[in-house]
Amino acid sequence: MAEICVYGLGYVGLPTASLLATAGFQVLGIDVNQQVVEALQEGRTCLKEAGLATVVSAAFSSGNLVAATRGEASEIFVICVPTPTSADPKTGEHGVDLRAVESVARAIAPLIQPGNLVILESTSPVGTTRNVVGRIIAEGSGLKPGVDFDLCYCPERVLPGNTITELVTNSRTIGGFTPEAAHRAKAMYERFCQGNMTITDDQTAELCKLMENTYRDVNIAVANVFARIAEEVGVDIWKAIEFANLHPRVKILSPGPGVGGHCIPVDPWFLIEAYPEISGLLRESRHVNDTQGKRMLDRLMATGQLAAGDKLAILGCAYKCDIDDPRESPAFLLAEAALEAGLKPAIHDPVVEPGEHHGFTRTHTVSNDLESVLDGAAAAVLVTEHKQYRTLSSRSFSDHMPGRLVGDCRNWLNHSSLTLAGFTVVTIGIGGTEVRETRGAAKRVAHA
């Protein structure tokens, strides 16, 4: 019998299962995707994380980690499945999808025995641990959480691309339905986690996880609002932020095309949906960050060098530089806005797997061939600051695209070189002539 069953062998579950196995536990890793399980059984993983392949290989080689599609009786059950949100196409409001968590809870119910420990790691609305996982298991097994079995919420804090290191070194919040449950979970994590572990209750831990990523979303939105104001005024926001951050108690983040990934653009909706009347600031921050791409597109089209029917080259669809993860990427929001405007978007990324990737409302094709993406484009816009893009010169664009318009969402390109070569460069947070001329024309019309 396995000591620990880990449900979900994705970006968090597989590293967690592997670290537990290398720490000496007998671990059964469960995933409903047969292809994922077969690949792991053959010693392969498609997740490109620093150090992950080594840890996974060591875990399987030791015999302590086994992958399967169905769970079995165990001492501890760890749930690491996705909890995505889905958008209403009419209102834009997002709802939380807990079906994967509910499915695992139902699967655990007939396996659980008195004295077992169940840990939810998936990001969830406040109350999910006790009111969803605990309730479903109790209904299916007749065992009561906190009485017959222990129940905990223990979220991770990881930076994609460095997951293994962060799982080991970062602090964790251990939220127990009872204090005894929290101490049992803490003892398990201490076998591989070197960070500080704080004991609290499950609902506090759930709120803590949501607060952390919502805080980051709001602060990014503040930077993007400042950038929009700078664009209107004609100020360089990058210099303004540098000067403002000289204040000892100010740390303004960099503006950009929005936010992506499986956490920051998703987690605020858990709070917005549950508390709509008091979360207006959070909703507005989501709106600001989700419309950054549309604002850049509007500025590009205001130059008169980009119009319906033209091809738009989008550079970078990983949501973060130098990783291969395109989940919730702002590049897809930009591409969808371009399609709505009658443009023909083409997406390039040097590290994301080529092929089809699902965006917010459409599926988009991603290419690793920069020349083909630039070929015939009226404009190009950089979304992700991959290090490969740092060396792009004016000739990188002019040799392949007939247009002379470049958007820079990261202040990453060599603007002087592009300008000398005859390109119009539109940068987030830097006021340009296209903004002032558009505003001036509107004022002239208003006074006519």
N, C-alpha and C positions, 0 to 999 in steps of 0.2 A: 504494500500500500504506500502511495506517495505521502510524504509529509506535507507537501504544499501543492495545491492545484492553482495555476495562474491562468485565468481566462483572458484571452486576447494577446496575440503575439505580434503586436505592431510596434510603433515607435517607443512606447513605454513598457509594454508587457514583455517583449522579448528581452530587452536589456535587464529588466527586473528579474525575470525567471533565470536568466543566465548568471547574474550576480548571486542570486540565492543558491543556485546549484554549485557554483565555484566556492561558496562559503560552506559547503558541506551538506546542504539539505537535499533530500530526494524530491525532485520537482517534476511535475507533469504539466507541460505547457499545452493549453487548449486553444485551438482556433477553428472556426467554422469553415474557413477557406482551405479546402483540401490541397490546393496547389502550394499554399504557404507551408502546410505541414509536410508535404512530400519534399519540398525544397530543403527544409530544415533537416529532414531525415537523411537527405543526401549530402548534407554539410554545406548547403548554400543559403544565403540570405540576400534579399534584394535591397535591404536597407543600408544606405551608405552613411554610416556613422563612424567617426574616429574611434578605433579600438574595438568596435562591436564584433567584427568577424573573429578577432582573437579570443574574446571572452566567450562567444557562442561556441566556437570550436572547442575550447577548453571544457565548457560545460557539458557538451555532448560526448566528448572523448572520455570524460571521467565516468560516464554512465549515470551521473546524477540528474541529467536533464533528458526527458523523453517528450516528444511531441505527438499529439493525437487530436482527433476531432471531437472526442467525447471525454467528459470528466469521469472521475471515480471517487470512491470514498477517500477522505483525506483528513488530516488534522486541521489544516488551515486552507482557506479558499481566498484567493486574491483576484479582484475584478479590475481589469485594465482595458475595458472595451470603450469604443468611441461614444461620445454624447454630443452629436452635432446639433446645429440649429437649421431650420428650414424657413425660407422667406415666403411670405404671402406676396404673390406677384402684383396684387392690387394695392395693398397698403404699405408694403415694404417691411412690415413688422415681422419679427422672427419668433418662432416657437421652438422650444427645446424638445429634442427627440430622445426619449429615454428607453426606446424599445430594446436596444441591445442590453442595457442594464437589466431591464425586466426579464428578458429572455434568459440571461445567465442566472438570475435569482431563481427562476422557475426550474432551471436545470440543476441547481444546487439543492433545492428543497428535498428531493428523494434521497440524496446522498448524505445529507448532514446528520450527524450524530451528537448526542449530548456531550458538551465539553469542547466542541469545535469552535474555531475562530473564523469569522468572515470579515474581510477587509475590502472596502470599496476605495479604489484609487481614482476612478474616473471623475472628471470635473462635473459637478452636479448642482442643481438648485438646493438651497438650504432645506433640509428635512428629508432629502432623498434616502440617506442611509437608513434611518429608522422607519420612515413612512412608506418607502417603496421596497427597498431590499429586505429590511427586517420584516415588514408586513407580508410580502410574498412568500418568503421562506417559512414564516410562522404558519401561514394558511396552508402551505403545501406539506409541511412536516409535522405540525402540531407542537413544535418546540418554540418556546418564547425567547426572544432576544433579551440578553441581560439576566436571564434566569437559567435557561437550558443551554444556550450557546452565546458566545461573545461576538460583539459586532463593533466595527471601527470604520472611521473614514480617515485615510492617510494619503493626501495628495502629494504628487511629486512637484519639484521645482527644477525644470531642466531647460537648457538652451539647446535647441536642435543643432546638430553638428558636433555637439560636445556632451551628448547624453550620458555616456558611461562615467566620465569624470564627475559630472554634476550630480548624478545619482549617488555617487560615493561620497563626495565632499560637501554637498549642500546640506543645510539644516532642514529638518522636517517637522511638521506639526502633526502630532498623533492625536486624533479625535476619537475618544472612546464613548460608546453608548453608556458604558460604566467605567469607572477608574480602573477596575481589574482588567477590562478588555484593552484599554489603552496601554497598560504596562505589559501585557502579553505581546501586543503588536510591536511595542518599542524593543522588546527583547529580540524579536525576529529581525527587525531592521538593523539593530546594533551589530548583527553578524557581518554586515558588509558596509554599513553607512558610518562614515567618520564624522559627519556633521552633527551639530547640536540638535537634540530632539526634545521638543516641548510637548508636554502632556496637557490636553484640554478635552472638552466634550465634542461630539461629532458635529453638532450644528455650528459651533464656533469655528471648527476646522473648515467646514464647507464654506462659510461666509468668508473666512480668511483667504481661501484659494480664489474666490471670485473677486474679492477686493484687490488682490495683488495685480491681476491682469487688467481689471477695470481701471485702476489707478494709472497704469501705463497707457491705456487707450485714451483716457482723458488728457493726460499730459502731452501726448502726441498731437491730439486735437488742438490744444492750446498753441503749440508751435505752428500748426498749420493755419490757424486763424491769424496769428501774428504774420505769417508769410503772406496771407491774402491781403492783409492791411498794407504790408510793405509793397505789394504789387500795385495796389491802388495809388499809394502815395508816390511811388517811384524810388523807394529805398531798397538797399541791399540787406535783406533780412539776415544773411549769414554774418555780415559784419555787426549788425545790430545785436544779434544773439551773443556773439563773442564779447561785445562790450557789456551787455547786460549781465552776463555770467561772471563778470569781475566782482559783482556784488557777492559778499560772503555767504548770503543765504538764498541765492538764486541759482537754479540749474535748469535752464530752458533746454529742451531737447531739440534735435534737428528736425526741420519739416521734411516732408517727402510726399510720395504718391498715395499714401494711405497706410494701412497696416494689413498684414496677412498672417497665415499660420493657423494652427489648430486651437489657439488660446485667445490671443488679444482681441481679434474681431468677433469672437464667439461668446466668451464668458460674460461680457456686460449684458447680453440679452437674457441670461438667466435671472438677473436682477430686474431688468426692465419689464420682462413679462410678468414676474411675480408681484412687482410693486410699481405699476405704471404711473400712479399719481404722484409719486415722490422721487422718480428717477429721470426727470426731464433733462437734467444736465448730462446724464449718461446717454440718453437717446440722441441728444444734439451732438455729442461727441462722436457717436457712431455715424451720424449723418455727415458730419464734417469730413471724417476720415474716408468714408465710402464715396464721397463726391470729389475727392482730390483729382482723380483721373479725368473726370468729366470737365473739371475746371481747366486743367492743362489742355485738354482737347479744344475747349472753347477759345483759349488764348491762341492756340496754333491756328485755328480757323479764322480768328480775327485778323491775322496778318494778310489774308487774301491769297495766301500761297497754298492753301489746302481746301478742297471743296469736295462735295459729294461725287462719288465715282473714283476718287483718287485712292491710291494704295498708301497705307500707313504702316511703317515698320516699327514694331514694338520690341525693344531690346531688354530682355530679362523678364522671366515670369516666375522665378523662384521668389518666394516672399521675403527672403533674406539673402544677403550676399554670400556667394561661395558655398551654398548648399544646394541640393537637388530637389528640394521640397516645394512644390507649387501650390500647396493647399491654401485656399482663400486668398490667392495672390491678387493684389490691386491691379496687376497687369490684365487680369481677366475682366475687371470692371471697366478698365480703359478700353479694352477690345470690344466689349459689349456696347459701350457708349459710342464707339466708332461705327459699329454696325448700325446703330439707331440713326446715326447722322448720314448714313449712306456711303460710308467709306469702306475700304477693303483692308482690314487689318491682317498683318502677317507677324507672327511671334517668333522671335529667336531667343534661345538660351543656350549657353555653352555647356551647362552641366545637367540640366533637367532632361530626363529621358525623352527622346523625341517621340512624337505620336500624339494621340488624342488625350486631352486632359479636360476634366469637367470643371467649368467655371461656375458662375452664380446662376445663370439661366440658360447657358449654352455650353456645348462642347467645343473646345478650341484645339487646333493643331499646332504643335510646337516643333520647331526645326532647330537642328544644331548647325545648319549651314547659313552663316551670316550673309554671304554674298547673294544667295537666292532670296533671302528675306528683304535685303536692301534693293535688289534688282527691280527697277521700275517704280520705286517709291517716290511720292511727292514730298514726304516728310518722314523723319525718324524720331522716336522719342525713347530716351533711356529711362527705364523704371527701376532696375536692380543694379546696384553698383558692384557687379562682379569684378574681380581684379583683372580678368581678361579684357574688360572694356576700358581699363585705364590707359591702354596703349593706342586706343582708337585715335587716328589723326583725321584731318580734313580730307585727305586722300582716301581714307577708309570708306568715307561716305561718297565723295565725288566720283570715285572710280566705278561706282555701282548704281547710285541713285540719281535720277535726273533732277530731282527737287533740291532746293537749297534752304531747307527748313529743318531745324533740329530742336527738339525739346529735351530738357535735362531736368528730371525730377529729383536729382540727388546732388546737383552742383558738382558733378564728377568729371565732366569732359573738359578738354582744353578749349575754352571759349575764345581765347585770343586767336588761336590757330584757325578755328572755324570762321571767325568773323573776317580775318584777313583773306580767307579763301572765298569770301562772298556769301557765307551762310548767315541766315537770320537765326539767332539762338534765343530760345524762350526758356527761362529757368524759373523753377518754383521759388518764390520769395524775392525775385528781383524784378522791379517794375520795368516794363519795356514800352517802346513807342506804340505797340499795338493796343495796349491797355489805355494809355493816355489818349490816343487818337480816337478810340472807340467811345470813350467817355466824353471827349470833346464833341464828337459828332452828335451824340445823344443830347448834349446840352444845346447845341445849335438848333437841332430839330425842335426841342422843347420851347425855345425862345422865338422860333420862326412865326 
